[in-house]
Amino acid sequence: MLKFWFAIPLWQRVIAALILGILTGYLWGPDAASIKWIGDFFIASIKMLVVPLIFFSLVSGVAAIGDIAKLGKVGGRALLIFVITGQIAVWLGLALGTFVKPGLGIDTSNIEMGPVPEPNDSSWTDMIISMVPQSPVQTMADVNVLPLIVFALLVGIGILMAKEEGEPVAKIFDSGAVIMQKVTMIVMELTPFGVFALMAWVAGTLGFDALTALAKLVGLNYLGCLLIILGIYSVMIKFIARLPVIDFFRGIADAIAVSYSTASSNATLPVTLRCTQRNLGVSQPVSSFVVSLGATINMNGTAMYLGLATLFGAQIFGVDLSWGDYFMISITATLGAVGAAGIPGAGLIMMALVFGSVGVPLETIAFVAGVDRIMDMMRTTTNVSGDAAVATTVASMTGEIDRAEMISADDV
Ligand code: ASP
């Protein structure tokens, strides 16, 4: 029995669990919430890996790259792709909202209002300051990914500058990275169970009334995300990275299933790292740098949704938007996506920032809150696929990918 279980590649077990979970939740109904704890246990287990995995892999990665200029090249290319794809994503959301008009003709009386979050009034200078880890230990305790990346980069650079004297510590970090990859492998065996439980919970407790009332918005959210994944990312993989698109998606199947069921880029981070390194053959330095950075700042699904949702709100409340407003949305939605934490519902909170910039009433958030989870799941999958796609593309541009590894990708 156990032999049979392990003979099936993990990604196939995970995808099967996802489908079975949806069916189970649909048949079982709201009582399926009773097994949600299995999903929470799984999320807690992968979250446990985030800090040590990023810290060890990133420090050892920077030290392994060996020269700071190369690191700048990798980072610069990744940032450029983040910005370009982010802009395409927001304008895609704006186009879908403008042409399909999801906010027109909605019967708002069918929708249960959720809470309206407080607008986040921290300025961009606060955001910059918060990237510096005032206490690295506190940063780790709070699982604050961005300042952790900054600290790990600096430690890696310090090791390079220390030359021979830095070598013993570099060896410790190399060994720590390998150990954490093994621990990730153990925890990943929980994935089918966690994914099954989370999907059963979501499918069993979904509010069908709200879903029907907001079907157009939810449908557009899915369509926009699929266009980003199949359009932008596939094109990047095929034409810039010049790799087989099907193999790419098969390689990240675990990350797709985990991001969809957890709705958290941060919680999926260890899985994305493992998929890009082990299944796609992206080198450890590039994957640990690009994927960790991407999990916090590269959120194209969220950017697209913020654009779409702003038009939705404007249409419900009859707010006229000018071209100037569209540009404003493209800027605030990009900032919102960069600033959103990789946790469930982060995009919902960022709506306040975008809505406020063009005078769309914040009550819109209350209308969509009830169905946010189902949209968040797809946004997160888009965000995570984007991190893997950018890491693969940058690795291929800088010769940091083992193509043989990718073609034979099989996650057994
Ligand atoms: N949950 C998303 C993520 O973790 C962010 C969002 O809410 O859009 O990537």
Residues whose N, C-alpha, C, O or C-beta is under 5 A from the ligand:
A	BS01	LIG	A263 S264 S265 N266 T302 A341 G342 I343 P344 G345 A346 G347 L348 D376 R379 T380 N383
